[in-house]
């Protein structure tokens, strides 16, 4: 087996360093910056001949720059003799465009997968990838790929703090994570219905049992509109306290105001994306995926 090194791209150093410490693998920080015109420049910090290079690239809130950074680092690793390259992408961008919804659209996530594969990446590890229209990550990539979940870690955190809560999925796509969280909680879960009329306009309806406090769980919070509507509905139905758990807290466009003004008492997120609510680290989940290959 090749000796492994962990190399982190921009915004991923703390998570990558924690994983390297747990695995006992050397850690190096790549140098990445932008030229004045926006082009990305990146450089490996150390020669990697005959090494298994584990690249950590955090693409949340910077999907385009992050994707180019991943491609350039993979190219650099190959050109400088890496024997194998594993990409750890805690947040996989473009996964929500997992179908051609309107004539003329691309199948974005498959296009991204092809780019990563052709850059020489041997394996992909990601966390709670949005896979609503795929049965598994292996249907997206033609190279080995592992999709681990942070939801058990989020649910354990919430259970320690609040006890076992009823779990609510704000839409059908989130039912897979609600099921996992409810399993950890040892409680029931309910799935609400969402109708979307635009990137930010949604309506939420559905039935839930009466409860004093509930946990809403989802994979991604972007603008916060879905959580706002779901929380408001639950409050109308008599729920006193709403706790929200999510893996990827993108929180764009005034999301925090929407979430907390709808009655949410706490947001529990992870460190896949830098954010002030990252109370749970995905390091243990990533370590479990890498243990057999580094």
C-alpha positions as CSV (number, residue, x, y, z in Angstrom):
1,X,0.0,0.0,0.0
2,X,1.3,3.5,-0.9
3,X,2.1,5.9,1.9
4,X,-0.6,8.5,2.3
5,X,-0.4,12.2,2.8
6,X,-3.3,14.6,3.4
7,X,-3.3,17.9,1.4
8,X,-5.9,20.6,2.2
9,X,-7.2,23.2,-0.1
10,X,-8.7,26.5,0.9
11,X,-11.2,26.7,3.8
12,X,-10.7,23.0,4.7
13,X,-7.5,23.1,6.8
14,X,-9.1,22.6,10.3
15,X,-11.2,19.6,9.2
16,X,-8.4,18.0,7.2
17,X,-5.9,18.4,10.1
18,X,-8.4,16.8,12.5
19,X,-8.7,13.8,10.1
20,X,-5.0,13.6,9.7
21,X,-4.5,13.6,13.4
22,X,-7.0,10.8,13.9
23,X,-5.5,8.7,11.1
24,X,-1.9,9.4,11.9
25,X,-1.2,10.6,8.4
26,X,1.0,13.7,7.6
27,X,-0.9,16.9,6.8
28,X,0.1,19.7,4.4
29,X,-1.7,22.9,3.4
30,X,-1.8,23.7,-0.3
31,X,-1.3,27.3,-1.4
32,X,-4.4,28.7,-3.2
33,X,-5.2,32.2,-4.3
34,X,-7.0,34.1,-7.0
35,X,-5.5,36.2,-9.7
36,X,-6.9,39.8,-10.1
37,X,-9.2,38.5,-13.0
38,X,-10.6,35.7,-10.8
39,X,-8.6,32.8,-12.1
40,X,-7.4,30.3,-9.5
41,X,-3.8,29.6,-8.7
42,X,-2.9,26.7,-6.5
43,X,0.3,24.8,-5.6
44,X,1.2,21.6,-3.7
45,X,3.4,22.4,-0.7
46,X,5.5,19.2,-1.0
47,X,6.6,16.7,-3.6
48,X,4.4,13.6,-3.6
49,X,6.1,10.9,-5.7
50,X,4.7,7.4,-5.2
51,X,2.3,8.7,-2.6
52,X,-1.4,8.3,-2.0
53,X,-2.6,11.9,-1.9
54,X,-5.8,12.6,-0.1
55,X,-7.0,16.0,-1.2
56,X,-9.5,17.9,1.0
57,X,-11.4,20.5,-1.0
58,X,-14.3,22.4,0.7
59,X,-16.6,23.7,-2.0
60,X,-19.5,25.1,0.1
61,X,-20.2,28.8,-0.7
62,X,-17.5,28.6,-3.4
63,X,-18.6,25.9,-5.8
64,X,-16.9,27.2,-8.9
65,X,-13.6,28.2,-7.4
66,X,-13.6,25.0,-5.3
67,X,-14.2,22.8,-8.2
68,X,-11.4,24.4,-10.2
69,X,-9.1,24.1,-7.2
70,X,-9.9,20.4,-6.9
71,X,-9.1,19.9,-10.6
72,X,-5.9,21.9,-10.5
73,X,-4.6,20.2,-7.3
74,X,-5.4,16.7,-8.8
75,X,-3.5,17.7,-12.0
76,X,-0.6,18.9,-9.9
77,X,-0.5,15.7,-7.8
78,X,-0.5,13.5,-11.0
79,X,2.2,15.6,-12.7
80,X,4.4,15.3,-9.6
81,X,4.2,11.6,-9.3
82,X,1.3,10.7,-7.0
83,X,0.4,7.1,-7.3
84,X,-3.2,7.5,-6.2
85,X,-5.5,10.5,-5.5
86,X,-8.5,10.5,-3.2
87,X,-10.7,13.6,-3.2
88,X,-12.5,14.3,0.0
89,X,-15.2,16.8,-0.9
90,X,-17.3,17.3,2.3
91,X,-19.9,19.3,0.3
92,X,-20.3,18.1,-3.3
93,X,-21.6,21.0,-5.5
94,X,-24.0,20.8,-8.3
95,X,-25.7,17.7,-6.8
96,X,-29.1,19.4,-6.7
97,X,-29.1,19.5,-10.6
98,X,-29.5,15.7,-10.7
99,X,-31.9,15.7,-13.5
100,X,-32.8,17.5,-16.7
101,X,-35.8,19.3,-15.3
102,X,-36.4,21.6,-18.4
103,X,-35.4,21.0,-22.0
104,X,-32.0,22.4,-22.7
105,X,-30.6,21.9,-19.2
106,X,-27.4,19.9,-18.4
107,X,-27.2,17.0,-16.0
108,X,-24.8,19.1,-13.9
109,X,-23.7,16.5,-11.3
110,X,-22.8,14.0,-14.0
111,X,-20.8,16.6,-15.8
112,X,-18.9,17.5,-12.6
113,X,-18.3,13.8,-11.9
114,X,-16.8,13.4,-15.4
115,X,-14.5,16.4,-14.9
116,X,-13.2,15.0,-11.6
117,X,-12.6,11.5,-13.0
118,X,-10.7,12.9,-16.1
119,X,-8.5,14.9,-13.8
120,X,-7.0,11.7,-12.5
121,X,-8.9,11.3,-9.2
122,X,-9.0,7.7,-8.2
123,X,-11.7,7.8,-5.4
124,X,-14.2,10.3,-4.0
125,X,-15.4,10.6,-0.4
126,X,-18.3,13.0,0.3
127,X,-20.8,13.7,3.1
128,X,-24.6,13.5,2.7
129,X,-24.5,14.2,-1.0
130,X,-27.9,15.2,-2.4
131,X,-28.9,12.0,-4.1
132,X,-32.7,12.4,-4.5
133,X,-32.8,11.0,-8.1
134,X,-30.0,8.5,-7.8
135,X,-30.1,5.3,-5.7
136,X,-26.5,5.8,-4.5
137,X,-23.3,7.7,-5.2
138,X,-22.0,4.8,-7.3
139,X,-24.6,5.8,-9.9
140,X,-23.0,9.3,-10.2
141,X,-19.3,8.3,-10.4
142,X,-17.5,5.7,-12.5
143,X,-14.7,5.5,-9.9
144,X,-15.0,4.2,-6.4
145,X,-17.1,6.7,-4.3
146,X,-18.2,6.7,-0.7
147,X,-21.0,8.9,0.7
148,X,-21.0,9.0,4.5
149,X,-23.7,10.6,6.6
150,X,-23.4,13.2,9.4
151,X,-27.0,12.9,10.4
152,X,-26.3,10.3,13.2
153,X,-23.8,12.7,14.7
154,X,-26.2,15.6,14.5
155,X,-29.0,13.5,16.1
156,X,-26.7,12.3,18.9
157,X,-25.8,15.9,19.7
158,X,-29.4,17.0,19.8
159,X,-30.5,14.0,21.8
160,X,-27.8,14.7,24.4
161,X,-28.9,18.3,24.8
162,X,-32.7,18.0,24.4
163,X,-33.6,14.3,24.9
164,X,-35.5,12.3,22.3
165,X,-37.5,14.5,20.0
166,X,-40.0,13.8,17.3
167,X,-38.3,14.3,13.9
168,X,-39.8,16.2,10.9
169,X,-38.6,16.2,7.3
170,X,-39.5,19.4,5.5
171,X,-40.1,17.6,2.2
172,X,-39.9,14.1,0.7
173,X,-36.3,14.5,-0.3
174,X,-35.3,14.9,3.4
175,X,-37.2,11.8,4.5
176,X,-34.1,9.7,4.2
177,X,-32.3,11.9,6.8
178,X,-35.4,12.1,9.1
179,X,-35.5,8.3,9.1
180,X,-31.9,8.1,10.3
181,X,-32.3,10.8,12.9
182,X,-35.5,9.2,14.3
183,X,-33.6,5.9,14.5
184,X,-31.0,7.6,16.7
185,X,-33.7,9.3,18.7
186,X,-35.9,6.3,19.1
187,X,-38.9,8.4,18.0
188,X,-41.4,8.9,15.3
189,X,-40.8,11.0,12.2
190,X,-43.2,12.8,9.8
191,X,-42.7,14.0,6.3
192,X,-44.1,17.4,5.1
193,X,-45.0,18.2,1.6
194,X,-43.2,21.0,-0.3
195,X,-44.3,22.8,-3.5
196,X,-41.6,25.0,-5.1
197,X,-42.5,27.9,-7.4
198,X,-39.0,29.3,-7.8
199,X,-35.5,29.2,-6.3
200,X,-36.7,30.8,-3.1
201,X,-40.5,30.5,-3.1
202,X,-41.9,27.4,-1.4
203,X,-45.1,26.3,0.3
204,X,-45.1,23.7,3.0
205,X,-48.1,21.6,4.1
206,X,-48.7,18.3,5.9
207,X,-49.7,16.6,9.1
208,X,-47.6,16.1,12.3
209,X,-48.6,14.9,15.7
210,X,-48.7,17.4,18.6
211,X,-45.4,17.8,20.3
212,X,-43.8,20.4,22.6
213,X,-40.4,20.3,20.8
214,X,-39.4,18.8,17.4
215,X,-36.3,18.4,15.3
216,X,-36.4,19.4,11.6
217,X,-33.6,17.7,9.7
218,X,-32.3,18.3,6.2
219,X,-29.1,17.9,4.2
220,X,-28.7,21.5,2.9
221,X,-29.9,24.9,4.1
222,X,-29.3,27.5,1.4
223,X,-31.7,30.5,1.5
224,X,-33.6,29.1,4.5
225,X,-37.0,29.4,2.9
226,X,-37.9,25.7,3.3
227,X,-36.9,25.7,7.0
228,X,-38.8,29.0,7.6
229,X,-42.0,27.6,6.1
230,X,-41.7,24.3,7.9
231,X,-41.0,25.9,11.3
232,X,-43.9,28.4,10.9
233,X,-46.2,25.5,10.0
234,X,-45.2,23.5,13.1
235,X,-45.6,26.6,15.3
236,X,-49.1,27.0,14.0
237,X,-49.8,23.4,14.9
238,X,-48.8,24.1,18.5
239,X,-45.2,23.1,18.6
240,X,-43.4,25.3,21.2
241,X,-39.8,24.8,20.3
242,X,-38.2,23.9,16.9
243,X,-34.6,22.7,16.7
244,X,-33.0,22.4,13.2
245,X,-30.2,20.1,12.2
246,X,-28.5,20.1,8.8
247,X,-25.2,18.8,7.3
248,X,-24.4,21.7,4.9
249,X,-25.3,25.2,6.3
250,X,-24.7,27.4,3.2
251,X,-26.9,30.1,4.7
252,X,-27.1,32.6,1.9
253,X,-29.4,35.6,1.2
254,X,-30.6,36.3,4.7
255,X,-31.2,32.7,5.7
256,X,-30.4,33.2,9.4
257,X,-33.0,35.9,9.8
258,X,-35.6,33.7,8.1
259,X,-34.8,30.7,10.2
260,X,-34.6,32.3,13.7
261,X,-37.6,34.7,13.1
262,X,-39.7,31.6,12.3
263,X,-39.3,30.3,15.9
264,X,-36.3,28.1,15.6
265,X,-34.4,28.0,18.9
266,X,-31.2,26.3,17.7
267,X,-29.5,25.4,14.5
268,X,-27.1,22.5,14.7
269,X,-24.9,22.2,11.6
270,X,-21.6,20.6,10.7
271,X,-18.2,21.8,9.5
272,X,-18.5,20.7,5.9
273,X,-19.0,24.4,5.2
274,X,-17.5,27.1,7.4
275,X,-20.4,28.6,9.4
276,X,-21.1,29.8,13.0
277,X,-23.4,27.0,13.8
278,X,-21.0,24.1,13.1
279,X,-21.4,22.3,16.4
280,X,-20.8,18.8,15.0
281,X,-17.6,17.7,13.1
282,X,-17.8,15.3,10.3
283,X,-14.2,14.2,11.0
284,X,-15.3,10.8,12.5
285,X,-17.5,10.0,9.5
286,X,-14.7,10.8,7.0
287,X,-12.2,8.9,9.1
288,X,-14.5,5.8,8.9
289,X,-14.5,6.1,5.1
290,X,-10.7,6.5,4.8
291,X,-9.6,3.9,7.3
292,X,-9.4,1.1,4.8
293,X,-7.5,3.1,2.1
294,X,-4.8,5.2,3.9
